[in-house]
């Protein structure tokens, strides 16, 4: 596993943040407020993340939450997907915002945080604790959780990157929740899927991210829809 992960980390390093500035950066979306739409009677799926979620450099309706909305509509699953991505967000920011974004009739929470933690070298234990608090808060409200795995560039040593990688699998096992192994699979390393900053996806890349998430989200949405029908 160590050899495989090392190869993956090197591939990430070759195409990501250092390509733009030579120094660790922060995923940011200028002008993105992260404001949510007014709740209505349609049950919601919330995507809590950073600018990979909000859609830096592409239209809001091209970001992966919007693509997932299209997939749900096509499948006849009546949900509103809320894009709760925020510029520069870390797992700590997610802890601060989770209560607000889960207000209303939220059925599924997609947790897509950690990229900025890895770029900043946030302690792995802190990352794990923050993600755990987010998951615990959602589950206490009866909300299903989908965790999206992220990798850390080897900017702080390979051991840090490996420990970072393990956080997501450990949490998925601990809470018995589905895990998207790496949400950027098929995006990182493909020029046509990446913007010039070599960090953020193009609209085509966002569609690939949605492709990665959809097989895990669909059964959660189906279960949530059945649960609603049973209550009615």
Backbone as numpy.savetxt, mean C-alpha at the origin, in Angstrom:
# Nx Ny Nz CAx CAy CAz Cx Cy Cz
17.12 -18.01 0.83 16.30 -16.80 0.83 17.16 -15.54 0.83
18.26 -15.57 1.58 19.12 -14.41 1.68 19.66 -14.02 0.31
20.05 -15.02 -0.50 20.59 -14.75 -1.83 19.54 -14.15 -2.74
18.32 -14.72 -2.70 17.23 -14.22 -3.53 16.89 -12.78 -3.15
16.82 -12.53 -1.83 16.47 -11.19 -1.39 17.55 -10.19 -1.77
18.81 -10.61 -1.65 19.91 -9.72 -2.01 19.81 -9.30 -3.46
19.49 -10.25 -4.35 19.34 -9.92 -5.76 18.20 -8.95 -5.97
17.08 -9.16 -5.26 15.94 -8.26 -5.38 16.29 -6.87 -4.90
17.01 -6.79 -3.80 17.36 -5.49 -3.23 18.29 -4.73 -4.16
19.24 -5.41 -4.77 20.15 -4.77 -5.71 19.38 -4.24 -6.92
18.39 -5.02 -7.39 17.57 -4.57 -8.51 16.80 -3.31 -8.14
16.26 -3.30 -6.93 15.55 -2.11 -6.47 16.46 -0.91 -6.43
17.66 -1.08 -5.91 18.60 0.01 -5.76 18.96 0.60 -7.11
19.08 -0.25 -8.12 19.54 0.20 -9.42 18.54 1.09 -10.13
17.26 1.04 -9.72 16.24 1.79 -10.45 15.52 2.81 -9.61
15.83 2.89 -8.31 14.99 3.72 -7.46 15.63 5.03 -7.05
15.50 5.37 -5.76 15.72 6.75 -5.32 17.08 7.30 -5.67
18.13 6.52 -5.63 19.45 7.05 -5.88 19.62 7.49 -7.32
18.79 6.96 -8.22 18.89 7.34 -9.62 18.60 8.80 -9.84
17.79 9.39 -8.95 17.40 10.77 -9.13 18.37 11.73 -8.45
18.77 11.45 -7.22 19.52 12.45 -6.48 20.78 11.93 -5.83
20.94 10.60 -5.76 22.11 10.04 -5.10 21.96 9.95 -3.60
20.80 10.37 -3.07 20.57 10.31 -1.63 19.18 9.78 -1.38
18.96 9.20 -0.17 17.61 8.72 0.14 16.60 9.83 0.04
15.43 9.51 -0.47 14.40 10.52 -0.65 13.15 10.19 0.11
12.09 10.92 -0.21 10.78 10.70 0.40 9.75 10.69 -0.72
8.83 9.75 -0.67 7.78 9.69 -1.68 6.80 10.81 -1.40
6.75 11.79 -2.31 5.91 12.96 -2.07 5.03 13.24 -3.27
3.90 13.82 -2.99 2.97 14.22 -4.03 2.58 15.67 -3.81
3.28 16.61 -4.46 2.94 18.01 -4.26 1.48 18.27 -4.58
0.83 19.02 -3.68 -0.55 19.40 -3.91 -1.58 18.35 -3.57
-1.14 17.20 -3.07 -2.09 16.16 -2.71 -2.49 16.31 -1.26
-3.77 16.49 -1.01 -4.21 16.74 0.35 -4.59 15.47 1.08
-4.97 14.43 0.33 -5.43 13.21 0.97 -6.84 13.33 1.52
-7.57 14.39 1.14 -8.92 14.60 1.64 -9.85 13.50 1.13
-10.69 12.97 2.01 -11.61 11.90 1.63 -12.96 12.48 1.23
-13.67 11.75 0.38 -15.01 12.15 -0.01 -16.00 11.95 1.14
-17.11 12.66 1.07 -18.13 12.54 2.11 -18.71 11.14 2.13
-18.80 10.50 3.29 -19.35 9.15 3.36 -20.79 9.11 2.87
-21.20 8.01 2.23 -22.58 7.83 1.83 -22.99 6.40 2.16
-24.06 5.95 1.54 -24.60 4.65 1.89 -23.82 3.49 1.27
-22.92 3.75 0.36 -22.14 2.69 -0.28 -21.01 2.28 0.66
-20.88 0.98 0.98 -19.78 0.55 1.83 -18.44 0.85 1.16
-17.42 1.03 1.97 -16.16 1.54 1.44 -15.00 0.58 1.65
-14.05 0.70 0.74 -12.75 0.08 0.86 -11.74 1.22 0.89
-10.91 1.27 1.91 -9.95 2.37 2.08 -8.54 1.88 1.77
-7.84 2.60 0.92 -6.43 2.33 0.64 -5.60 3.36 1.39
-4.94 2.92 2.45 -4.14 3.80 3.30 -2.67 3.65 2.89
-2.10 4.72 2.35 -0.73 4.61 1.86 -0.04 5.95 1.70
1.01 5.93 0.89 1.79 7.14 0.62 1.54 7.57 -0.83
2.52 8.19 -1.48 2.29 8.70 -2.83 2.24 7.59 -3.87
2.67 6.38 -3.54 2.44 5.25 -4.44 0.95 4.97 -4.54
0.23 5.30 -3.47 -1.22 5.14 -3.44 -1.93 6.36 -4.00
-1.50 7.55 -3.57 -2.19 8.77 -4.00 -2.00 9.03 -5.48
-0.87 8.59 -6.04 -0.65 8.73 -7.48 0.20 9.93 -7.86
1.40 10.01 -7.29 2.30 11.12 -7.62 2.63 11.09 -9.11
2.47 12.23 -9.76 2.88 12.36 -11.15 1.89 11.83 -12.17
0.80 11.26 -11.71 -0.26 10.80 -12.62 -1.59 11.33 -12.11
-2.60 11.23 -12.93 -3.93 11.71 -12.52 -4.45 10.84 -11.37
-5.22 11.46 -10.51 -5.78 10.73 -9.37 -6.60 9.52 -9.83
-7.30 9.69 -10.98 -8.12 8.59 -11.47 -7.31 7.53 -12.23
-5.98 7.70 -12.24 -5.10 6.68 -12.82 -4.35 5.90 -11.74
-4.43 6.37 -10.50 -3.74 5.68 -9.41 -4.41 4.33 -9.15
-3.67 3.43 -8.51 -4.20 2.07 -8.39 -5.53 1.96 -7.65
-5.84 2.82 -6.65 -7.18 2.70 -6.04 -8.30 2.91 -7.05
-8.11 3.84 -8.01 -9.13 4.07 -9.03 -9.25 2.86 -9.96
-8.12 2.23 -10.25 -8.15 1.02 -11.09 -8.89 -0.10 -10.35
-8.65 -0.22 -9.05 -9.36 -1.22 -8.26 -10.86 -0.93 -8.23
-11.21 0.35 -8.21 -12.64 0.70 -8.28 -13.25 0.15 -9.55
-12.55 0.30 -10.67 -13.05 -0.23 -11.94 -13.20 -1.75 -11.87
-12.25 -2.43 -11.25 -12.32 -3.89 -11.14 -13.53 -4.31 -10.31
-13.77 -3.62 -9.24 -14.93 -3.93 -8.39 -16.23 -3.72 -9.15
-16.31 -2.61 -9.89 -17.51 -2.32 -10.66 -17.76 -3.41 -11.70
-16.68 -3.82 -12.37 -16.80 -4.85 -13.40 -17.24 -6.19 -12.79
-16.84 -6.44 -11.55 -17.19 -7.69 -10.88 -18.57 -7.62 -10.22
-19.22 -6.47 -10.32 -20.53 -6.32 -9.70 -20.48 -6.21 -8.19
-19.35 -5.76 -7.66 -19.17 -5.60 -6.22 -19.32 -4.12 -5.89
-20.36 -3.79 -5.15 -20.71 -2.38 -4.93 -19.98 -1.82 -3.71
-18.86 -1.22 -3.99 -18.07 -0.55 -2.96 -17.54 0.76 -3.53
-17.24 1.68 -2.64 -16.52 2.89 -3.02 -15.10 2.77 -2.50
-14.14 2.89 -3.39 -12.73 2.84 -2.98 -12.28 4.25 -2.64
-11.80 4.42 -1.42 -11.30 5.71 -0.96 -9.78 5.73 -1.04
-9.25 6.67 -1.78 -7.81 6.83 -1.90 -7.32 7.68 -0.72
-6.80 7.00 0.31 -6.28 7.68 1.49 -4.74 7.70 1.45
-4.21 7.83 0.24 -2.76 8.02 0.10 -2.38 9.44 0.41
-1.26 9.61 1.08 -0.80 10.97 1.42 0.69 11.10 1.13
1.06 12.25 0.59 2.44 12.54 0.26 3.37 12.35 1.46
4.42 11.58 1.26 5.45 11.42 2.29 5.05 10.58 3.48
3.91 9.90 3.42 3.41 9.17 4.58 4.32 8.03 4.98
4.47 7.86 6.29 5.17 6.72 6.88 4.16 5.89 7.67
4.64 4.80 8.22 3.75 3.98 9.06 3.26 4.78 10.27
4.10 5.66 10.81 3.68 6.49 11.94 2.56 7.43 11.54
2.64 7.97 10.33 1.56 8.82 9.83 0.28 8.00 9.70
0.41 6.74 9.29 -0.75 5.87 9.19 -1.42 5.66 10.53
-0.63 5.51 11.58 -1.19 5.36 12.93 -2.00 6.60 13.31
-1.48 7.76 12.98 -2.16 9.01 13.34 -3.47 9.19 12.56
-3.52 8.66 11.36 -4.68 8.91 10.49 -5.70 7.79 10.46
-5.35 6.62 10.97 -6.20 5.46 10.73 -7.61 5.62 11.29
-7.75 6.20 12.46 -9.09 6.36 13.03 -9.98 7.21 12.15
-9.43 8.29 11.62 -10.22 9.18 10.77 -10.62 8.51 9.46
-9.69 7.78 8.83 -10.00 7.20 7.53 -10.95 6.00 7.65
-11.07 5.44 8.85 -11.96 4.31 9.05 -13.35 4.71 9.52
-13.61 6.01 9.64 -14.96 6.45 10.00 -15.94 6.07 8.90
-17.16 5.73 9.29 -18.17 5.36 8.31 -18.21 3.86 8.07
-18.87 3.47 7.00 -19.09 2.06 6.70 -17.93 1.49 5.89
-16.79 1.33 6.54 -15.61 0.76 5.88 -15.61 -0.74 6.11
-15.44 -1.50 5.03 -15.46 -2.97 5.12 -14.07 -3.58 4.97
-13.21 -2.91 4.18 -11.86 -3.45 3.94 -10.86 -2.30 4.01
-9.73 -2.56 4.66 -8.62 -1.60 4.70 -7.42 -2.22 3.99
-6.94 -1.52 2.96 -5.69 -1.89 2.30 -4.57 -1.07 2.94
-3.61 -1.76 3.54 -2.49 -1.08 4.19 -1.28 -1.16 3.26
-0.90 -0.01 2.71 0.20 0.05 1.75 1.21 1.08 2.21
1.82 0.81 3.36 2.77 1.74 3.98 4.11 1.06 4.22
5.15 1.87 4.31 6.47 1.35 4.64 7.57 1.81 3.71
7.22 2.26 2.50 8.25 2.68 1.56 9.08 3.83 2.12
8.42 4.83 2.69 9.16 5.97 3.24 9.90 5.60 4.53
9.36 4.65 5.29 10.08 4.16 6.47 11.42 3.58 6.03
11.39 2.78 4.96 12.62 2.17 4.47 13.60 3.19 3.94
13.11 4.21 3.24 14.00 5.24 2.72 14.64 6.06 3.84
13.93 6.20 4.96 14.44 7.00 6.08 15.20 6.16 7.11
15.19 4.85 6.94 15.89 3.98 7.89 15.19 3.89 9.23
13.86 3.99 9.23 13.09 3.84 10.47 13.37 2.45 11.04
13.53 2.38 12.35 13.81 1.10 13.00 12.74 0.07 12.64
13.18 -1.14 12.33 12.27 -2.19 11.92 11.22 -2.47 13.00
11.63 -2.46 14.26 10.69 -2.69 15.35 9.61 -1.62 15.38
9.98 -0.39 15.07 9.00 0.70 15.05 8.02 0.52 13.89
8.55 0.15 12.73 7.68 -0.13 11.59 6.67 -1.22 11.94
7.16 -2.29 12.52 6.29 -3.42 12.85 5.23 -3.01 13.87
5.64 -2.24 14.87 4.70 -1.78 15.89 3.62 -0.89 15.29
4.03 0.03 14.40 3.05 0.93 13.78 2.05 0.18 12.91
2.55 -0.72 12.08 1.65 -1.49 11.23 0.72 -2.36 12.07
1.24 -2.90 13.15 0.44 -3.72 14.05 -0.70 -2.90 14.65
-0.42 -1.67 15.04 -1.45 -0.81 15.62 -2.53 -0.49 14.60
-2.14 -0.27 13.35 -3.12 0.02 12.30 -4.02 -1.20 12.08
-3.41 -2.36 11.98 -4.17 -3.59 11.76 -5.11 -3.86 12.93
-4.59 -3.69 14.14 -5.40 -3.94 15.34 -6.60 -3.01 15.40
-6.39 -1.74 15.08 -7.48 -0.76 15.09 -8.57 -1.16 14.11
-8.17 -1.54 12.90 -9.15 -1.93 11.89 -9.92 -3.18 12.31
-9.22 -4.17 12.79 -9.87 -5.42 13.16 -10.82 -5.24 14.35
-10.47 -4.32 15.25 -11.35 -4.04 16.39 -12.68 -3.48 15.93
-12.71 -2.89 14.74 -13.94 -2.34 14.17 -14.63 -3.34 13.25
-14.10 -4.55 13.17 -14.68 -5.57 12.30 -14.35 -5.38 10.84
-13.27 -4.67 10.56 -12.86 -4.38 9.18 -11.79 -5.38 8.74
-11.98 -5.97 7.56 -10.97 -6.88 7.00 -9.76 -6.08 6.55
-8.58 -6.67 6.68 -7.33 -5.97 6.35 -6.57 -6.74 5.28
-6.08 -6.01 4.29 -5.17 -6.54 3.28 -3.86 -5.79 3.41
-2.79 -6.51 3.70 -1.48 -5.91 3.89 -0.66 -6.03 2.61
-0.08 -4.92 2.19 0.75 -4.91 0.98 2.22 -4.85 1.37
2.97 -5.84 0.93 4.38 -5.90 1.27 5.20 -4.85 0.54
6.22 -4.36 1.21 7.14 -3.39 0.63 8.56 -3.84 0.98
9.52 -3.42 0.17 10.91 -3.74 0.42 11.69 -2.46 0.71
12.78 -2.60 1.43 13.65 -1.47 1.73 14.92 -1.58 0.89
15.28 -0.49 0.26 16.54 -0.47 -0.47 17.70 -0.74 0.49
18.79 -1.34 0.00 19.92 -1.64 0.90 20.77 -0.41 1.21
20.10 0.68 1.55 20.80 1.93 1.88 21.38 1.89 3.28
20.83 1.04 4.12 21.24 0.95 5.52 21.79 -0.44 5.84
22.23 -1.12 4.82 22.79 -2.45 4.99 21.80 -3.54 4.62
22.34 -4.66 4.16 21.48 -5.76 3.71 20.69 -6.36 4.87
21.28 -6.42 6.06 20.57 -6.99 7.20 19.30 -6.19 7.51
19.41 -4.86 7.41 18.22 -4.02 7.63 17.14 -4.35 6.61
17.55 -4.48 5.34 16.58 -4.77 4.29 15.90 -6.11 4.50
16.66 -7.10 4.94 16.09 -8.43 5.17 15.11 -8.39 6.34
15.49 -7.73 7.42 14.58 -7.63 8.58 13.32 -6.87 8.20
13.47 -5.82 7.39 12.34 -5.04 6.91 11.39 -5.93 6.12
11.96 -6.71 5.23 11.17 -7.63 4.40 10.34 -8.59 5.25
10.92 -9.08 6.31 10.26 -10.09 7.14 9.09 -9.54 7.94
9.06 -8.23 8.16 7.99 -7.62 8.95 6.62 -7.98 8.38
6.49 -7.88 7.08 5.18 -8.04 6.45 4.68 -9.48 6.56
5.55 -10.44 6.30 5.16 -11.84 6.45 4.83 -12.19 7.88
5.62 -11.64 8.81 5.37 -11.92 10.23 4.01 -11.39 10.66
3.67 -10.18 10.22 2.39 -9.60 10.61 1.22 -10.34 9.95
1.39 -10.72 8.70 0.32 -11.46 8.03 0.05 -12.78 8.75
1.13 -13.43 9.21 0.96 -14.69 9.93 0.36 -14.44 11.31
0.85 -13.41 11.99 0.36 -13.12 13.34 -1.13 -12.81 13.35
-1.58 -11.99 12.41 -2.98 -11.56 12.39 -3.85 -12.41 11.46
-3.23 -13.35 10.77 -3.95 -14.22 9.83 -4.71 -13.40 8.80
-3.98 -12.50 8.14 -4.55 -11.65 7.10 -3.82 -11.89 5.79
-4.47 -11.63 4.66 -3.80 -11.82 3.38 -2.69 -10.80 3.16
-1.68 -11.23 2.43 -0.51 -10.39 2.16 -0.22 -10.37 0.68
-0.15 -9.18 0.09 0.40 -9.01 -1.25 1.92 -9.01 -1.07
2.62 -10.02 -1.57 4.05 -10.15 -1.23 4.88 -8.90 -1.51
4.69 -8.28 -2.68 5.40 -7.04 -3.01 4.55 -6.29 -4.02
4.00 -5.16 -3.64 3.02 -4.49 -4.48 3.62 -3.93 -5.77
4.95 -3.78 -5.83 5.60 -3.23 -7.01 6.16 -4.31 -7.94
5.80 -5.55 -7.72 6.22 -6.61 -8.62 5.74 -6.30 -10.04
6.64 -6.41 -11.01 6.30 -6.11 -12.39 6.39 -4.64 -12.74
6.71 -3.81 -11.75 6.86 -2.38 -11.98 8.33 -1.98 -11.85
8.91 -2.29 -10.69 10.33 -2.03 -10.49 11.15 -2.80 -11.52
12.07 -2.11 -12.18 12.93 -2.75 -13.17 12.39 -2.69 -14.58
11.21 -2.09 -14.75 10.61 -1.96 -16.08 10.45 -0.47 -16.39
11.29 0.05 -17.27 11.31 1.49 -17.52 9.96 2.05 -17.90
9.21 1.30 -18.71 7.93 1.81 -19.19 6.89 1.90 -18.08
7.17 1.28 -16.95 6.24 1.30 -15.82 6.61 2.37 -14.79
7.76 3.01 -14.97 8.26 3.95 -13.97 8.37 5.35 -14.55
8.07 6.34 -13.71 8.29 7.73 -14.09 9.79 8.04 -14.09
10.13 9.24 -14.52 11.54 9.60 -14.65 12.28 9.60 -13.32
11.53 9.75 -12.21 12.20 9.73 -10.91 12.63 8.33 -10.51
12.18 7.33 -11.27 12.53 5.92 -11.02 12.04 5.42 -9.66
11.06 6.08 -9.12 10.46 5.67 -7.86 8.98 5.39 -8.04
8.30 6.31 -8.72 6.84 6.25 -8.79 6.37 5.63 -10.11
5.27 4.91 -10.07 4.76 4.26 -11.28 4.07 5.23 -12.22
4.12 4.90 -13.49 3.29 5.57 -14.49 1.86 5.05 -14.35
0.97 5.54 -15.19 -0.39 5.02 -15.17 -0.40 3.53 -15.49
0.47 3.11 -16.41 0.57 1.68 -16.73 1.08 0.91 -15.52
2.05 1.49 -14.81 2.57 0.84 -13.61 1.52 0.73 -12.52
0.67 1.77 -12.40 -0.41 1.72 -11.41 -1.38 0.60 -11.73
-1.60 0.34 -13.01 -2.48 -0.77 -13.38 -1.86 -2.11 -12.99
-0.54 -2.20 -13.09 0.13 -3.44 -12.68 0.02 -3.62 -11.17
0.16 -2.53 -10.41 -0.01 -2.61 -8.96 -1.42 -3.12 -8.64
-2.41 -2.58 -9.34 -3.78 -3.05 -9.14 -3.89 -4.54 -9.48
-3.21 -4.97 -10.53 -3.19 -6.39 -10.89 -2.63 -7.23 -9.74
-1.61 -6.70 -9.08 -0.99 -7.43 -7.96 -1.93 -7.52 -6.76
-2.70 -6.48 -6.53 -3.56 -6.41 -5.35 -4.89 -7.13 -5.57
-5.44 -7.07 -6.77 -6.78 -7.54 -7.04 -7.05 -8.99 -6.63
-6.17 -9.95 -6.90 -6.48 -11.34 -6.50 -6.66 -11.52 -5.00
-6.08 -10.63 -4.22 -6.21 -10.69 -2.76 -7.40 -9.87 -2.28
-7.69 -8.78 -2.98 -8.80 -7.92 -2.58 -10.15 -8.52 -2.94
-10.24 -9.14 -4.09 -11.53 -9.64 -4.58 -12.22 -10.56 -3.57
-11.53 -11.59 -3.03 -12.23 -12.44 -2.05 -12.62 -11.70 -0.78
-11.85 -10.71 -0.36 -12.23 -9.92 0.81 -13.50 -9.12 0.52
-13.55 -8.52 -0.67 -14.72 -7.75 -1.04 -15.95 -8.65 -1.17
-15.76 -9.82 -1.75 -16.87 -10.77 -1.87 -17.38 -11.19 -0.50
-16.46 -11.44 0.42 -16.85 -11.81 1.77 -17.58 -10.69 2.47
-17.10 -9.46 2.27 -17.75 -8.31 2.89 -19.14 -8.10 2.32
-19.30 -8.33 1.02 -20.61 -8.18 0.39 -21.59 -9.23 0.91
-21.12 -10.46 1.08 -21.96 -11.52 1.62 -22.36 -11.22 3.06
-21.41 -10.69 3.83 -21.68 -10.34 5.21 -22.78 -9.28 5.29
-22.73 -8.30 4.38 -23.74 -7.25 4.36 -25.11 -7.84 4.01
-25.14 -8.76 3.05 -26.40 -9.37 2.64 -27.02 -10.17 3.79
-26.14 -10.86 4.53 -26.64 -11.66 5.66 -27.24 -10.78 6.73
-26.64 -9.62 6.97 -27.16 -8.70 7.98 -28.49 -8.11 7.56
-28.64 -7.92 6.24 -29.89 -7.34 5.73 -31.01 -8.38 5.70
